Amino acid sequence: MLQTPSGGAGSGTAATDSGLMSIGVVLNALRAEFPEVTISKIRFLESEGLVEPRRTPSGYRKFSAHDVERLGHVLRMQRDHYLPLKVIREHLEALERGEPVRLPSVGRQRDAGDGEPLGDFLGEPEAPTAARVGRAELLAAAEIDERDLAEWESYGLIAPLADGVYDAEAVTVATLVVELGRFGIEPRHLRAMKAAAERDAGLVDQVVAPLRRHRNPQTRAHAEARTKELAGLTVKLHAALVQTALGVRLP
């Protein structure tokens, strides 16, 4: 089940009390179950009529909890049943009409080389594995302006890649910075968190560095998996330590 936050970011502040969410908040909610989902993917599904978010007068998308659940249903049908979008759309329309329907299946997911590109089989162009967003896309996702982003970059909270674009985690960071701002925690207050994260990353890097330099290609490939595992453990430990220090337990 997707966890859908009750509020979102908006021009440096939270969304209205209507409970509508920005595309950045929606991305974070979906990525818990669908790590590869991107803003471009959500926009593509919107362009295909699978979801219809509201629009603010300035043109920003605002999603309801129902929209997020619907997106999760679409992504689940693609992932688990390998259905093209046309079939998924017809299935959802039948459900909304109250018709008893069975979920169709078109068989196993095709491997590369089966004769039909996987992107065509799923009804959409194939996207690169590494999600990247442009500056304008990042601003729209977090619903911030250039001044906000420039300030965050000056504190090292967000940094562009060498070619000027950002990785997907930048959207997560930006959305969380906005959410923390709702409670009066300003970006300058987060420099200590950034420094602690860099120390943790340095510790993980010390462990995996010998694997990356190893002559055996399989050992070098194992370094990435080990990095992800250690990163996950580090995040869990940090969360546990914060909860212990505050004397609270998160759900």
ABEGO torsion letter per residue (X at the ends): XBBBBABBBBGGBBBBAAGBBBAAAAAAAAAAABAABBAAAAAAAAAAGABBBBBBAAGBBBBBAAAAAAAAAAAAAAAAAGBBAAAAAAAAAAAAAGBBBBBBBAEBBBBBGAGBBAAAAAGBBBBBABBBBBAAAAAAAAGBBAAAAAAAAAAGABBBBAAGBBBAAAAAAAAAAAAAAAAGBBAAAAAAAAAAAAAAAAAAAAAAAAAAABABAAAAAAAAAAAAAAAAAAAAAAAAAAAAAAGBBBX
